[in-house]
Amino acid sequence: MINQAIQLAQLFGNLLTMADYSMACALLSPERQRQYPPMEPNDVVWLYVSLEGEDFVEAVSVIIEDREGKLAIRWLEWGRP
């Protein structure tokens, strides 16, 4: 069972790096799928950004969209998992 879990986690990561967000989302539990916004046609990428300073470690997830040739953050969520 542990090997299947590892394969699932690796597949999820691979799908994210290939920007196949719909397939990656399909691997989430139904409860987790409802927590995250679906990718929209103008979305370019969904990123998790690690922020590290002298006295803090934080992170933010962002969805970047293309707004008529200009990139903008359409969605964000602060926090470490």
C-alpha positions as CSV (number, residue, x, y, z in Angstrom):
1,M,0.0,0.0,0.0
2,I,2.9,2.4,0.8
3,N,4.3,2.0,-2.7
4,Q,1.0,2.9,-4.2
5,A,0.8,6.0,-2.0
6,I,4.3,7.0,-3.1
7,Q,3.4,6.5,-6.8
8,L,0.3,8.6,-6.4
9,A,2.2,11.4,-4.8
10,Q,4.8,11.2,-7.6
11,L,2.1,11.2,-10.2
12,F,0.5,14.3,-8.6
13,G,3.8,16.1,-8.6
14,N,4.5,15.1,-12.2
15,L,1.1,16.3,-13.4
16,L,1.7,19.7,-11.7
17,T,5.1,20.2,-13.3
18,M,3.5,19.4,-16.7
19,A,0.7,22.0,-15.9
20,D,-1.9,19.3,-16.2
21,Y,-3.9,20.8,-13.4
22,S,-7.2,19.1,-14.2
23,M,-5.7,15.6,-14.0
24,A,-3.8,16.6,-10.8
25,C,-7.0,17.9,-9.3
26,A,-8.7,14.6,-10.1
27,L,-6.3,12.9,-7.7
28,L,-7.4,15.0,-4.8
29,S,-10.2,13.8,-2.4
30,P,-13.6,15.4,-3.1
31,E,-13.3,17.5,0.0
32,R,-9.9,18.9,-1.1
33,Q,-11.1,19.5,-4.6
34,R,-13.8,21.9,-3.3
35,Q,-11.1,23.9,-1.4
36,Y,-9.2,25.1,-4.5
37,P,-10.4,27.2,-7.4
38,P,-10.5,25.5,-10.8
39,M,-8.0,26.7,-13.4
40,E,-9.5,29.1,-15.8
41,P,-8.7,29.6,-19.5
42,N,-6.4,32.6,-19.0
43,D,-4.5,30.9,-16.1
44,V,-0.8,30.4,-16.9
45,V,0.4,28.4,-13.8
46,W,-0.4,27.6,-10.2
47,L,2.7,28.1,-8.0
48,Y,3.7,27.4,-4.4
49,V,6.3,30.0,-3.3
50,S,8.4,29.4,-0.3
51,L,9.4,32.6,1.7
52,E,12.3,32.4,4.1
53,G,13.7,35.1,6.2
54,E,16.0,35.4,9.2
55,D,13.2,34.8,11.7
56,F,10.4,33.3,9.6
57,V,9.4,30.6,7.2
58,E,6.2,31.1,5.3
59,A,4.7,30.3,1.9
60,V,2.0,31.4,-0.5
61,S,0.2,29.6,-3.3
62,V,-0.7,31.7,-6.3
63,I,-2.5,31.3,-9.6
64,I,-1.0,33.5,-12.3
65,E,-3.2,34.6,-15.2
66,D,-2.6,36.3,-18.5
67,R,-4.6,39.5,-18.7
68,E,-4.2,40.7,-22.3
69,G,-0.5,40.0,-22.3
70,K,0.2,41.1,-18.8
71,L,0.7,38.6,-16.0
72,A,-1.3,39.1,-12.8
73,I,-2.0,37.1,-9.6
74,R,-5.6,36.0,-9.8
75,W,-5.8,34.0,-6.6
76,L,-3.6,33.5,-3.5
77,E,-3.6,31.6,-0.3
78,W,-1.1,32.2,2.5
79,G,0.4,29.6,4.7
80,R,2.3,26.4,5.0
81,P,0.5,23.1,4.5
